Amino acid sequence: MKPQLDLVKTVLLMVVLCPEIVVAGRRAAVPPPPLNVEHQHPSGAFVFRTPEGWKVQSTSAGTVEAWGGDLGLRFVYRAGEVGYDSLHVDCMLERLAGPMDTEPGIKYEYEFVGGIVANRRALDSAFVVRYDQPHHGHREWRQRTVTVVGQGDSLCVMSYIPRETWKSSPPARALVDAVLSSVTFRHP
């Protein structure tokens, strides 16, 4: 039994004296670039931040899109408190193309995960959509829809990332999550 005990002691000493061994082979988290440009929604209800160079524009009443290369977010705002489950379903249909240009089978990563965001009720769903024609050069996109309702506001944020980019680029995932996390409501 003594050789096994020596092996255990050796391993424990290595972990204590050389903790970098424990994380060897793991990639360090890549921080997103600075989000130094602030954008205010036309309603004034919330702001969000993006890196320099992102194109941000209002597309219709209550809708703003932000794109940086192949990464995009769409913000759909409604004044007042709309039923958050029905709003969430509507926003999940906010695609890059209409239903006739989208394959019918949707592959869900997860759906209708509830929680609280900024003292408001929230729902979160993520899935992969395949389009008939490429958008920004890609046919398969991971879409995440986060719906937040409360305190007099109703907001959906859809993020769009090419499926291959989502799978292979931790920096792209971190960047989209950082822009999403930067949303700040004007009245808490």
N, C-alpha and C positions, 0 to 999 in steps of 0.2 A: 504493500500500500504506500510505502514511502515514495516511490517514483511518481505516482499520481499526485501526491501532495506537493512534491517539488514542482511539478508541471503547473499546478494551480497557482502556487506562490509566484512562480516566474511570470505567468500570464498576468496576474494581478499587479505585480511590480511594474511590468511593462506598461500596463494601462495607466497606473498612477504616475509613473515617472515620464512617460511619453504619450500623453493623451492624444496627440495627432494620429497615432496608430488607429484609434477607434474610428476616426473619420476618414482614414486613408481610402482613396478610391471614390469618395463622394465628391460631387461637384459643389463648389461653394455657390451660394445663392448669388445671382447676378442682380445688382440693384438696377432699377429702371433709370433712364436718363432723367435729369431734372425736369420737373413739370413747372416751368417758370412762366407759362402764359395762362392767364386766367380769363375765362369766358363766362359771361353772364347770360342766362336764358332770357329771351325777350320779355317774359313775364316778370322778371326780377325775382322769381321765387327761389332760384338756386344758382350756384356757380359751380364750375368744374375747371380742372387744369389739364393742360396738355404740354408736350414738349414743343420747342420752337419748330416751325415749319408745317405743323398740322393744318389742314384745311377745315375750317369750321363754318357751317352755313345753316341758316334756317331754311327748311324745305317746305313746310306748310304750317298752318296754325298749330302752335304748340310743339312742333317737331324740329329738332336741331340735329345735324349730323356732324361728326368729327372724324376725319380720316388722316392717317399718317401712313403713307404707302399702302400696304395690303391690310392694315389694321383699322377697323372702324367701330364707332359707337354711334348709336342713334338714341336720342333722348326724347321721349314722348311725355309731355306734361299736360295735366288736366287740373284746373283750379277746383278746389273742393275735394271731398273725400268720396271717391268712386268705389264701388265694390271691388276689393282688391283681387279676389279670385277671378272675377269676370274680366277685369282690366288685364290681369296677367295672361289669360287665355288670348285676348285680343292682341296683346303685344307679342306673344309667341308667334303670331301670324305676320308680324312685321319682318318680312323677308327681303332679300336683295332683288327678288323678282316675284311676279305674280304667281298664283297657284297653278296656272296652266303652263308655266315655265319651270316648274319644280317637280321632281320625282315624288310620287305619293308616299313612299316609305320613309319615315323619319326614325333615326336611330337615337334614342334617348340615352344620355349619360346619367342623368337624374332629372326628376321633375317634381315640382310643387314642394320643395323643401322650405318650410316656414321658419320664421325667426323675427327678430327685432333689429331694426337699423335706425339709428338716430331717433329713438323713442317712437318709432312708427312700425306698423306691421309690415312684414316683407315676405315675398315668395321668390324662389329662385329655381330656374330650370335650365338645363344645358342639353343640347342635342346637335346632331349632324344633319345638314340639309344638302342634298345633291341637286344642282341646277342643270337644266337641259343645255344651256349655253354658259360658257365661262364668264365670270364677273371678276374684274381685276386679274384676269388670267387664270382663275381657279374655278372648278366646278363644285368641289366639296368644301363646305364651310362649317365650322363649329360656331353655333350661335348660343349665347347665354343671355337669358332674359331675367332681369331682376326688377321686381315691382315693389314699390314702397308707397304705402298709403297711411296718412295720419296727419294731425296738426294742421288740417286744412289743405293738404297737398296730396296729389296722386302723380307718381312718376314711375315710368318704366325706362330702364336702360338696357338696350340690346347691344351686345358686343359681337362683332363678326371677325373671325380669324380663319384663314384658310386651314383646312384640317391638317395638312402636312406641316404647316408652320406651327400649329398648336402642339403637334406630337413631337416636333424636333427642335423647338426653339424656346427654352426657358426664358430668355430675355424678352421675347415677344409676349409670352404669357404674363410675365411680371409687369410689363409696360401697360397692357390693357387692364390688368387688375388695379394698377396704380391710378390710372385715369378714372376708372369706375369708383375707386375708393376716395378720390378727391372731391366727389360731389358734396357740397355743403349747402344746406338749406338756409335761407335768409332769416326765417323765423323758426327757431328750434321748438 
